[in-house]
């Protein structure tokens, strides 16, 4: 090998991104921790144990899963989210929040109608191993770096748009709960002094709960287990399940979810380790499969919540608190989900929407304020239209079609980006 080739090889970045600063130490964590980051973490977990868990339970019940299998699924999702977030956030000292693939959960709905759960679990295992291999290969970072950020943020805006619309819909269907939440959020947001004492989203949460309790609309079922008991479902590997699920799950995790999470973090001033995140997603997806749960991922909504407020260099503390709360949610999955699902749907929708407002606004600004606006618009429209041939999530097709249109019609933007 020539000396120039050796120099080029040594100059190439490592396949797995190395931390740029020492891992977070306990004393430093305690110095950096503040109430605002704890609130971000609480909202992140509340978001996880409301809407996403409701989607999981709906899909699982429709697919004929038992209560024990459902509880194991929820337990596995929170455990892997906590483990990946804790390790990655401490190692890189950045808020790297992991959860599970909601689009992946949704696409399981039709599959559970004609496949056994053991076959689906077999696809979970294969998907996890494939995601892990792609992360170690280094190809994920290369693909993501080739896609202009405005296109990715347009995809993020299209996915986050639903949360904004939920505020409008829920305020119309249940104004007695949602309107006080909105008024509280606006009043606290308008006053810097008040918002320092009570974070606006926490105020909205408290007022919403008071409205629910005062109306006597909190329905808690007292029966059922308190602690989760993981159930291992032996995987059954069939061509039918592998061909139907593996490719959509892998693309959903790496392009839709991890791409979304990395874009949200980059917008907040944090450079996400893309390949390392793919490795963590793959490893935790294998762990999830042991619980009978869908793939793990670096998720956009969670990271939007963790980076929604506070100082950038201290936001990693919120991710660590989020991880600890995820472990608690995993242990008490049946009790926590019963508690949260006992609140009215409008409360859940409004809380998630209010929490995502800042991220939604920033996604639109990043997507349409500079170059690649046509490609971003096409990406946004395809994703919003839920165009999903081959059972692959619309966000993937939005990125693919938007990128193709952009390469054809925005050549000057691409040339300027390459020269920058």
Secondary structure, DSSP 8 states (H G I E B T S, - for coil): --HHHHHHHHHS--SS---SS----HHHHHHH--HHHHHHHHHHHHHIIIIIHHHHHHHHHHTT--HHHHHHHHHHHHHHHHHHHHHHHHHHTS---EEE-HHHHHHHHHHHHHS-HHHHHHHHHHHHHHHHHHHHHTHHHHHHHHS-HHHHHHHHHHHHHHHHHHHHHHHHH-HHHHHHHHHHHHHHHH-HHHHHHS-HHHHHHHHHHHHHHHTT-------S-SS-----------HHHIIIIIHHHHHIIIIIIHHHHHHHHHHTT----HHHHHHHHHHHHHHHHHHT---EEE-HHHHHHHTSSS-GGGTHHHHHHHHHHHHHHHHTHHHHHHHHHTS-HHHHHHHHHHHHHHHHHHHHHHHHSSS-HHHHHHHHHHHHTT--GGG--HHHHHHHHHHHHHHHH-HHHHHHHHH-
